[in-house]
Amino acid sequence: MAGTNEEWSTSLGKIVPKAVIDTNVLFGYKERNHFWQAATEGLYIPYWSPWIIGELYRTLTHDRIKKGHDYQRISRESKSMMRWMSPYWMTADPKPPYPHPWPNPRDKDDLPLFDAAKSVKVEYVVSHNADDFPPNHEFDGVNFVRPSAFFNLIGYEPIPE
């Protein structure tokens, strides 16, 4: 099966974890670059979804317009980002019916992260929205972690800039 852990391994033959990376983690260039770097090093398998990509483009475009960037620059930067990220990012594209989330989720707009995670059987969702995580930061086999905790789990040490 394409995209399963059995097909992905490091040069050492070690099975690596899979993770859905939330938009808020990918928004900033430096953090996005660290997640890209860890993926290129074979430390984990990153996933995003049409929902995440759409939200990322919407928020980045809004931010760039506020900063006064023109359309050509925004377009050029967007295309560049996709060229360097897409070779490493797998896509989760869940279709209804979606899995039932934990009881009383705080932010229903974050549920597509869980849907994506369940559709491709990842072990982790990485997000800054810890307040929106399920109780005990785990639900139905999916662990919800902050970026720094995920980097610790996979043994990635971001180089200070």
Secondary structure as a PSIPRED ss2 file (coil, helix, strand):
# PSIPRED VFORMAT (PSIPRED V4.0)

   1 M C   1.000  0.000  0.000
   2 A C   1.000  0.000  0.000
   3 G C   1.000  0.000  0.000
   4 T C   1.000  0.000  0.000
   5 N H   0.000  1.000  0.000
   6 E H   0.000  1.000  0.000
   7 E H   0.000  1.000  0.000
   8 W C   1.000  0.000  0.000
   9 S E   0.000  0.000  1.000
  10 T C   1.000  0.000  0.000
  11 S C   1.000  0.000  0.000
  12 L C   1.000  0.000  0.000
  13 G C   1.000  0.000  0.000
  14 K C   1.000  0.000  0.000
  15 I E   0.000  0.000  1.000
  16 V C   1.000  0.000  0.000
  17 P C   1.000  0.000  0.000
  18 K E   0.000  0.000  1.000
  19 A E   0.000  0.000  1.000
  20 V E   0.000  0.000  1.000
  21 I E   0.000  0.000  1.000
  22 D C   1.000  0.000  0.000
  23 T H   0.000  1.000  0.000
  24 N H   0.000  1.000  0.000
  25 V H   0.000  1.000  0.000
  26 L H   0.000  1.000  0.000
  27 F C   1.000  0.000  0.000
  28 G C   1.000  0.000  0.000
  29 Y H   0.000  1.000  0.000
  30 K H   0.000  1.000  0.000
  31 E H   0.000  1.000  0.000
  32 R H   0.000  1.000  0.000
  33 N H   0.000  1.000  0.000
  34 H H   0.000  1.000  0.000
  35 F H   0.000  1.000  0.000
  36 W H   0.000  1.000  0.000
  37 Q H   0.000  1.000  0.000
  38 A H   0.000  1.000  0.000
  39 A H   0.000  1.000  0.000
  40 T H   0.000  1.000  0.000
  41 E C   1.000  0.000  0.000
  42 G C   1.000  0.000  0.000
  43 L C   1.000  0.000  0.000
  44 Y C   1.000  0.000  0.000
  45 I E   0.000  0.000  1.000
  46 P E   0.000  0.000  1.000
  47 Y E   0.000  0.000  1.000
  48 W E   0.000  0.000  1.000
  49 S C   1.000  0.000  0.000
  50 P H   0.000  1.000  0.000
  51 W H   0.000  1.000  0.000
  52 I H   0.000  1.000  0.000
  53 I H   0.000  1.000  0.000
  54 G H   0.000  1.000  0.000
  55 E H   0.000  1.000  0.000
  56 L H   0.000  1.000  0.000
  57 Y H   0.000  1.000  0.000
  58 R H   0.000  1.000  0.000
  59 T H   0.000  1.000  0.000
  60 L H   0.000  1.000  0.000
  61 T H   0.000  1.000  0.000
  62 H H   0.000  1.000  0.000
  63 D H   0.000  1.000  0.000
  64 R H   0.000  1.000  0.000
  65 I H   0.000  1.000  0.000
  66 K H   0.000  1.000  0.000
  67 K C   1.000  0.000  0.000
  68 G C   1.000  0.000  0.000
  69 H C   1.000  0.000  0.000
  70 D C   1.000  0.000  0.000
  71 Y H   0.000  1.000  0.000
  72 Q H   0.000  1.000  0.000
  73 R H   0.000  1.000  0.000
  74 I H   0.000  1.000  0.000
  75 S H   0.000  1.000  0.000
  76 R H   0.000  1.000  0.000
  77 E H   0.000  1.000  0.000
  78 S H   0.000  1.000  0.000
  79 K H   0.000  1.000  0.000
  80 S H   0.000  1.000  0.000
  81 M H   0.000  1.000  0.000
  82 M H   0.000  1.000  0.000
  83 R H   0.000  1.000  0.000
  84 W H   0.000  1.000  0.000
  85 M H   0.000  1.000  0.000
  86 S C   1.000  0.000  0.000
  87 P C   1.000  0.000  0.000
  88 Y C   1.000  0.000  0.000
  89 W C   1.000  0.000  0.000
  90 M E   0.000  0.000  1.000
  91 T E   0.000  0.000  1.000
  92 A C   1.000  0.000  0.000
  93 D C   1.000  0.000  0.000
  94 P C   1.000  0.000  0.000
  95 K C   1.000  0.000  0.000
  96 P C   1.000  0.000  0.000
  97 P C   1.000  0.000  0.000
  98 Y C   1.000  0.000  0.000
  99 P C   1.000  0.000  0.000
 100 H C   1.000  0.000  0.000
 101 P C   1.000  0.000  0.000
 102 W C   1.000  0.000  0.000
 103 P C   1.000  0.000  0.000
 104 N C   1.000  0.000  0.000
 105 P C   1.000  0.000  0.000
 106 R C   1.000  0.000  0.000
 107 D C   1.000  0.000  0.000
 108 K H   0.000  1.000  0.000
 109 D H   0.000  1.000  0.000
 110 D H   0.000  1.000  0.000
 111 L H   0.000  1.000  0.000
 112 P H   0.000  1.000  0.000
 113 L H   0.000  1.000  0.000
 114 F H   0.000  1.000  0.000
 115 D H   0.000  1.000  0.000
 116 A H   0.000  1.000  0.000
 117 A H   0.000  1.000  0.000
 118 K H   0.000  1.000  0.000
 119 S H   0.000  1.000  0.000
 120 V H   0.000  1.000  0.000
 121 K C   1.000  0.000  0.000
 122 V C   1.000  0.000  0.000
 123 E C   1.000  0.000  0.000
 124 Y E   0.000  0.000  1.000
 125 V E   0.000  0.000  1.000
 126 V E   0.000  0.000  1.000
 127 S C   1.000  0.000  0.000
 128 H C   1.000  0.000  0.000
 129 N C   1.000  0.000  0.000
 130 A H   0.000  1.000  0.000
 131 D H   0.000  1.000  0.000
 132 D H   0.000  1.000  0.000
 133 F C   1.000  0.000  0.000
 134 P C   1.000  0.000  0.000
 135 P H   0.000  1.000  0.000
 136 N H   0.000  1.000  0.000
 137 H H   0.000  1.000  0.000
 138 E E   0.000  0.000  1.000
 139 F E   0.000  0.000  1.000
 140 D C   1.000  0.000  0.000
 141 G C   1.000  0.000  0.000
 142 V E   0.000  0.000  1.000
 143 N E   0.000  0.000  1.000
 144 F E   0.000  0.000  1.000
 145 V E   0.000  0.000  1.000
 146 R C   1.000  0.000  0.000
 147 P H   0.000  1.000  0.000
 148 S H   0.000  1.000  0.000
 149 A H   0.000  1.000  0.000
 150 F H   0.000  1.000  0.000
 151 F H   0.000  1.000  0.000
 152 N H   0.000  1.000  0.000
 153 L H   0.000  1.000  0.000
 154 I H   0.000  1.000  0.000
 155 G C   1.000  0.000  0.000
 156 Y C   1.000  0.000  0.000
 157 E C   1.000  0.000  0.000
 158 P C   1.000  0.000  0.000
 159 I C   1.000  0.000  0.000
 160 P C   1.000  0.000  0.000
 161 E C   1.000  0.000  0.000
